Amino acid sequence: MKSYTLRVPSSKKAEDWFDFIRKSLMYTEDINQLTVDFNDVRFMDTDDFVVMACLIESFYLKGSEIKFVGGTKGFNNHLFNIKFKEYWKKGFDRNKFTLSYNQTTLCLWKISEDMIYSYSMYARQYFEKFTKNKDLIPLASNMDEVFNNIFDHSMSPVTGYIITQYYPKNNKLSFSVCDFGIGIPTSIKNADVELERDFEDWKAILKSLEKGFSVNSTPRNRGFGLNNILEFTESSNGNLVIISNDGIVEKKAGDMYRAGTSNFKFKGTLIKVEVDLNAFEEKDETDQIFDF
């Protein structure tokens, strides 16, 4: 029986996390027993959880049994509340929606093509109860956009994961989505889009955010690329971070882009969206009769 241990970094440095992911993916073959050791981890953000879920999934799909050790008491309570450790147990259907015990966290979800619109609709309804009559339709539609982009372009061996977290103290919401696919830059380069010579990955990400830019979307996708996500974060006083292959782009509402080469050597795409729920429009009560 061949075993391998993932020693999850307690560091919050992105360089440490992506180095951990890259090195771990070298050992996915022929591992019968995978141990996920959380060491002295006290906290993981939404982006940490989805990257970690995709990594575990990569081993699971190759036949590994998964067990968990380590982590502080408070952190393990959080893992229990969001049912993280249950996702790779025998008989657990990760494609279906799973309620967490933590009211401010919408479950980790292995993105399923059949449930895209069910998840985004439920996310809207779930978090509207915290918002005092705010309309979260833009949240749902932008989740759809990200999900459809994964299915249309990523070619990921794992279909991707999402988790959504509400922060009551500042009335903000964060969701992160990750896949281990070919990445946005490769998708754009493969589409014969006219690009300058030696087009860097971060420039390809910026290209994907341009209004009207799209790479051969299927009919179910609106075909607006990721510009909708950008406009969504701008209008909601939010923040958008996209890491794909060797490129990283961050855009905070009202500020200039921060973009460049990351040196993470990450094969895939990680998108993190943070929004201020105070910035959302009020519901139009006259339309509620038509809200099924």
LUMGUVEX-329741 format. One record per residue (C-alpha): chain; residue in one letter; x negated, y negated, z negated; residue number from 1. Coordinates in Angstrom, 2 decimals, always signed. Layout:
<pts>
{A a {X Y Z} NUM}
...
</pts>
This chain:
<pts>
{A m {+0.00 +0.00 +0.00} 1}
{A k {-1.51 -3.32 +1.11} 2}
{A s {-0.76 -6.37 -1.02} 3}
{A y {-1.49 -10.07 -0.81} 4}
{A t {-1.01 -12.96 -3.25} 5}
{A l {+0.03 -16.46 -2.25} 6}
{A r {-1.42 -18.79 -4.88} 7}
{A v {+0.80 -21.84 -4.52} 8}
{A p {-1.16 -25.08 -5.00} 9}
{A s {-0.14 -27.28 -7.90} 10}
{A s {-1.73 -30.21 -6.06} 11}
{A k {+0.58 -32.76 -4.44} 12}
{A k {-1.97 -33.57 -1.74} 13}
{A a {-0.68 -32.79 +1.75} 14}
{A e {-4.15 -31.64 +2.82} 15}
{A d {-4.15 -28.92 +0.13} 16}
{A w {-0.68 -27.70 +1.08} 17}
{A f {-1.31 -27.45 +4.81} 18}
{A d {-4.67 -25.79 +4.24} 19}
{A f {-2.86 -23.27 +2.04} 20}
{A i {-0.21 -22.64 +4.73} 21}
{A r {-2.73 -22.29 +7.56} 22}
{A k {-4.95 -19.84 +5.69} 23}
{A s {-2.02 -17.79 +4.35} 24}
{A l {-0.58 -17.23 +7.84} 25}
{A m {-3.78 -15.39 +8.77} 26}
{A y {-2.74 -12.49 +6.49} 27}
{A t {+0.89 -11.78 +7.44} 28}
{A e {+0.16 -8.50 +9.25} 29}
{A d {+0.59 -5.13 +7.50} 30}
{A i {+1.29 -6.59 +4.04} 31}
{A n {+3.64 -4.30 +2.10} 32}
{A q {+3.76 -6.33 -1.11} 33}
{A l {+3.62 -10.13 -1.18} 34}
{A t {+3.23 -11.80 -4.56} 35}
{A v {+4.06 -15.50 -4.72} 36}
{A d {+2.13 -16.95 -7.66} 37}
{A f {+3.35 -20.39 -8.71} 38}
{A n {+0.45 -20.74 -11.16} 39}
{A d {+1.06 -23.89 -13.22} 40}
{A v {+3.36 -25.57 -10.68} 41}
{A r {+5.72 -28.01 -12.40} 42}
{A f {+7.50 -29.61 -9.45} 43}
{A m {+8.08 -29.13 -5.73} 44}
{A d {+9.74 -31.67 -3.44} 45}
{A t {+12.13 -30.82 -0.61} 46}
{A d {+9.30 -30.66 +1.94} 47}
{A d {+7.31 -28.28 -0.29} 48}
{A f {+10.30 -25.94 -0.61} 49}
{A v {+11.03 -25.64 +3.12} 50}
{A v {+7.37 -25.12 +4.04} 51}
{A m {+7.12 -22.48 +1.30} 52}
{A a {+10.33 -20.78 +2.49} 53}
{A c {+9.06 -20.57 +6.08} 54}
{A l {+5.78 -19.11 +4.84} 55}
{A i {+7.49 -16.44 +2.74} 56}
{A e {+9.82 -15.70 +5.65} 57}
{A s {+6.80 -15.11 +7.91} 58}
{A f {+5.67 -12.30 +5.61} 59}
{A y {+9.19 -10.99 +5.05} 60}
{A l {+9.86 -10.60 +8.77} 61}
{A k {+6.73 -8.44 +9.03} 62}
{A g {+8.09 -6.04 +6.41} 63}
{A s {+6.68 -7.42 +3.13} 64}
{A e {+8.51 -7.00 -0.15} 65}
{A i {+8.49 -10.26 -2.11} 66}
{A k {+7.95 -10.81 -5.83} 67}
{A f {+7.36 -14.00 -7.83} 68}
{A v {+5.11 -14.75 -10.79} 69}
{A g {+3.81 -17.86 -12.58} 70}
{A g {+5.19 -21.36 -12.74} 71}
{A t {+6.11 -23.44 -15.78} 72}
{A k {+9.30 -22.77 -17.72} 73}
{A g {+11.02 -25.90 -16.41} 74}
{A f {+10.04 -25.14 -12.84} 75}
{A n {+11.29 -21.55 -13.10} 76}
{A n {+14.59 -22.85 -14.44} 77}
{A h {+14.86 -24.98 -11.31} 78}
{A l {+14.02 -21.98 -9.09} 79}
{A f {+16.77 -20.04 -10.86} 80}
{A n {+19.29 -22.86 -10.46} 81}
{A i {+18.71 -23.15 -6.70} 82}
{A k {+18.49 -19.32 -6.38} 83}
{A f {+15.15 -19.59 -4.57} 84}
{A k {+13.87 -16.19 -5.70} 85}
{A e {+17.01 -14.42 -4.49} 86}
{A y {+16.57 -15.27 -0.83} 87}
{A w {+14.24 -12.38 -0.06} 88}
{A k {+15.92 -9.71 -2.17} 89}
{A k {+17.40 -6.69 -0.41} 90}
{A g {+21.00 -7.30 +0.59} 91}
{A f {+20.82 -11.09 +0.29} 92}
{A d {+22.10 -12.76 +3.47} 93}
{A r {+19.97 -15.87 +4.02} 94}
{A n {+22.02 -16.84 +7.07} 95}
{A k {+25.08 -17.56 +4.96} 96}
{A f {+25.75 -20.56 +2.79} 97}
{A t {+24.75 -20.10 -0.86} 98}
{A l {+25.90 -22.35 -3.70} 99}
{A s {+23.23 -23.36 -6.20} 100}
{A y {+23.74 -23.80 -9.94} 101}
{A n {+22.20 -27.27 -9.70} 102}
{A q {+24.93 -29.73 -8.69} 103}
{A t {+22.52 -32.24 -7.17} 104}
{A t {+20.82 -29.69 -4.89} 105}
{A l {+22.43 -28.30 -1.76} 106}
{A c {+21.17 -24.78 -1.29} 107}
{A l {+18.07 -23.76 +0.57} 108}
{A w {+19.40 -22.53 +3.91} 109}
{A k {+17.81 -20.42 +6.61} 110}
{A i {+19.08 -22.26 +9.66} 111}
{A s {+21.58 -20.12 +11.53} 112}
{A e {+22.84 -21.14 +14.96} 113}
{A d {+26.34 -19.94 +14.10} 114}
{A m {+26.55 -22.10 +10.98} 115}
{A i {+24.94 -25.38 +12.09} 116}
{A y {+28.13 -27.40 +12.00} 117}
{A s {+29.47 -25.64 +8.90} 118}
{A y {+26.36 -26.59 +6.92} 119}
{A s {+26.29 -30.22 +8.01} 120}
{A m {+30.02 -30.63 +7.38} 121}
{A y {+29.70 -29.10 +3.93} 122}
{A a {+26.67 -31.31 +3.16} 123}
{A r {+28.74 -34.37 +3.99} 124}
{A q {+31.64 -33.30 +1.78} 125}
{A y {+29.37 -32.07 -1.01} 126}
{A f {+27.45 -35.32 -1.44} 127}
{A e {+30.36 -37.69 -0.79} 128}
{A k {+31.64 -36.84 -4.26} 129}
{A f {+28.63 -38.68 -5.72} 130}
{A t {+28.98 -41.81 -3.59} 131}
{A k {+32.12 -43.74 -4.60} 132}
{A n {+33.94 -43.70 -1.25} 133}
{A k {+30.91 -43.79 +1.06} 134}
{A d {+31.25 -42.19 +4.50} 135}
{A l {+28.48 -39.62 +5.09} 136}
{A i {+29.42 -38.67 +8.66} 137}
{A p {+26.04 -40.07 +9.87} 138}
{A l {+24.27 -37.65 +7.51} 139}
{A a {+26.08 -34.66 +8.99} 140}
{A s {+25.58 -35.69 +12.63} 141}
{A n {+21.85 -36.23 +12.12} 142}
{A m {+21.44 -32.86 +10.44} 143}
{A d {+23.09 -31.37 +13.53} 144}
{A e {+20.57 -33.18 +15.72} 145}
{A v {+17.60 -31.72 +13.83} 146}
{A f {+19.06 -28.20 +13.80} 147}
{A n {+19.79 -28.24 +17.52} 148}
{A n {+16.28 -29.46 +18.28} 149}
{A i {+14.89 -26.44 +16.43} 150}
{A f {+16.94 -24.02 +18.53} 151}
{A d {+16.38 -25.87 +21.79} 152}
{A h {+12.65 -26.54 +21.61} 153}
{A s {+10.71 -25.04 +18.71} 154}
{A m {+10.38 -21.36 +19.81} 155}
{A s {+9.74 -20.67 +16.14} 156}
{A p {+9.26 -17.07 +14.92} 157}
{A v {+11.25 -18.16 +11.86} 158}
{A t {+14.37 -20.17 +12.58} 159}
{A g {+13.55 -22.81 +10.01} 160}
{A y {+14.76 -23.83 +6.58} 161}
{A i {+16.43 -26.91 +5.11} 162}
{A i {+17.08 -28.09 +1.57} 163}
{A t {+18.88 -31.26 +0.48} 164}
{A q {+18.45 -33.04 -2.86} 165}
{A y {+20.38 -35.93 -4.43} 166}
{A y {+18.63 -38.24 -6.91} 167}
{A p {+21.27 -39.87 -9.17} 168}
{A k {+18.91 -42.41 -10.81} 169}
{A n {+18.33 -44.33 -7.58} 170}
{A n {+21.32 -42.99 -5.57} 171}
{A k {+19.06 -41.61 -2.86} 172}
{A l {+19.24 -38.39 -0.90} 173}
{A s {+16.42 -36.40 +0.70} 174}
{A f {+16.51 -33.51 +3.12} 175}
{A s {+13.58 -31.67 +4.66} 176}
{A v {+13.53 -29.25 +7.59} 177}
{A c {+10.63 -27.04 +8.64} 178}
{A d {+9.88 -24.53 +11.38} 179}
{A f {+6.71 -22.72 +12.46} 180}
{A g {+7.26 -23.21 +16.20} 181}
{A i {+5.17 -24.70 +18.98} 182}
{A g {+5.56 -28.25 +17.64} 183}
{A i {+6.95 -31.45 +19.14} 184}
{A p {+3.73 -32.38 +21.01} 185}
{A t {+3.49 -29.00 +22.74} 186}
{A s {+7.20 -29.07 +23.61} 187}
{A i {+6.78 -32.47 +25.26} 188}
{A k {+3.60 -31.50 +27.08} 189}
{A n {+5.23 -28.30 +28.38} 190}
{A a {+8.11 -30.32 +29.85} 191}
{A d {+5.99 -32.04 +32.51} 192}
{A v {+6.70 -35.44 +31.04} 193}
{A e {+4.36 -38.03 +32.53} 194}
{A l {+1.83 -38.74 +29.81} 195}
{A e {-1.53 -40.41 +29.74} 196}
{A r {-4.62 -38.24 +29.81} 197}
{A d {-5.62 -36.66 +26.48} 198}
{A f {-2.26 -37.58 +24.94} 199}
{A e {-2.70 -37.27 +21.18} 200}
{A d {-0.12 -35.41 +19.11} 201}
{A w {+0.98 -38.47 +17.13} 202}
{A k {+1.66 -40.31 +20.38} 203}
{A a {+3.85 -37.41 +21.51} 204}
{A i {+5.84 -37.67 +18.27} 205}
{A l {+6.31 -41.39 +18.85} 206}
{A k {+7.46 -40.55 +22.39} 207}
{A s {+10.09 -38.20 +20.97} 208}
{A l {+11.44 -41.08 +18.88} 209}
{A e {+11.98 -43.39 +21.86} 210}
{A k {+15.60 -44.25 +22.63} 211}
{A g {+16.92 -42.17 +25.54} 212}
{A f {+14.00 -39.73 +25.53} 213}
{A s {+14.91 -36.04 +25.62} 214}
{A v {+13.28 -32.78 +26.66} 215}
{A n {+15.73 -30.56 +28.57} 216}
{A s {+18.32 -30.30 +25.81} 217}
{A t {+21.05 -27.69 +26.06} 218}
{A p {+24.69 -28.83 +26.40} 219}
{A r {+25.36 -28.51 +22.66} 220}
{A n {+22.65 -31.08 +21.92} 221}
{A r {+23.47 -34.72 +22.55} 222}
{A g {+20.19 -35.16 +24.41} 223}
{A f {+19.01 -38.21 +22.50} 224}
{A g {+15.89 -36.53 +21.14} 225}
{A l {+14.98 -37.71 +17.67} 226}
{A n {+15.84 -41.36 +18.14} 227}
{A n {+19.13 -40.83 +16.32} 228}
{A i {+17.20 -39.71 +13.23} 229}
{A l {+15.03 -42.81 +13.43} 230}
{A e {+18.02 -45.16 +13.74} 231}
{A f {+19.77 -43.30 +10.93} 232}
{A t {+16.89 -43.88 +8.50} 233}
{A e {+16.58 -47.51 +9.59} 234}
{A s {+20.27 -48.24 +9.02} 235}
{A s {+20.30 -46.46 +5.65} 236}
{A n {+17.24 -48.21 +4.20} 237}
{A g {+15.42 -44.90 +4.35} 238}
{A n {+12.15 -43.26 +5.25} 239}
{A l {+11.27 -40.76 +7.98} 240}
{A v {+8.19 -38.54 +8.03} 241}
{A i {+7.40 -36.16 +10.90} 242}
{A i {+4.38 -33.85 +10.82} 243}
{A s {+3.89 -31.70 +13.89} 244}
{A n {+0.70 -29.92 +14.97} 245}
{A d {-2.09 -32.47 +14.48} 246}
{A g {+0.15 -35.53 +14.45} 247}
{A i {+1.86 -37.41 +11.65} 248}
{A v {+4.31 -40.31 +11.92} 249}
{A e {+5.96 -42.16 +9.08} 250}
{A k {+8.56 -44.91 +9.44} 251}
{A k {+9.99 -46.78 +6.51} 252}
{A a {+13.03 -48.95 +7.22} 253}
{A g {+11.94 -52.45 +8.12} 254}
{A d {+8.23 -51.60 +8.29} 255}
{A m {+5.85 -50.80 +11.11} 256}
{A y {+5.04 -47.19 +12.07} 257}
{A r {+2.22 -45.42 +10.30} 258}
{A a {+0.89 -42.82 +12.73} 259}
{A g {-2.26 -40.91 +13.50} 260}
{A t {-4.10 -37.60 +13.59} 261}
{A s {-3.55 -35.62 +10.42} 262}
{A n {-6.29 -32.94 +10.49} 263}
{A f {-3.70 -30.58 +8.95} 264}
{A k {-3.87 -28.17 +11.90} 265}
{A f {-0.22 -27.32 +11.28} 266}
{A k {+1.49 -25.22 +13.93} 267}
{A g {+5.11 -26.25 +13.64} 268}
{A t {+7.22 -29.23 +12.63} 269}
{A l {+8.14 -30.66 +9.26} 270}
{A i {+10.72 -33.46 +9.10} 271}
{A k {+11.55 -35.25 +5.87} 272}
{A v {+14.36 -37.79 +5.71} 273}
{A e {+15.11 -39.98 +2.70} 274}
{A v {+18.12 -42.31 +2.68} 275}
{A d {+19.69 -44.81 +0.30} 276}
{A l {+23.35 -43.91 -0.18} 277}
{A n {+24.11 -47.49 -1.19} 278}
{A a {+23.51 -48.47 +2.44} 279}
{A f {+26.28 -46.25 +3.87} 280}
{A e {+29.57 -47.74 +5.00} 281}
{A e {+32.78 -47.34 +3.04} 282}
{A k {+35.29 -44.78 +4.24} 283}
{A d {+38.17 -46.08 +6.31} 284}
{A e {+41.14 -44.82 +4.31} 285}
{A t {+43.44 -45.17 +7.32} 286}
{A d {+41.53 -42.34 +9.02} 287}
{A q {+41.74 -39.88 +6.14} 288}
{A i {+44.98 -38.32 +7.42} 289}
{A f {+43.07 -37.06 +10.45} 290}
{A d {+40.12 -35.71 +8.43} 291}
{A f {+40.45 -31.96 +8.57} 292}
</pts>
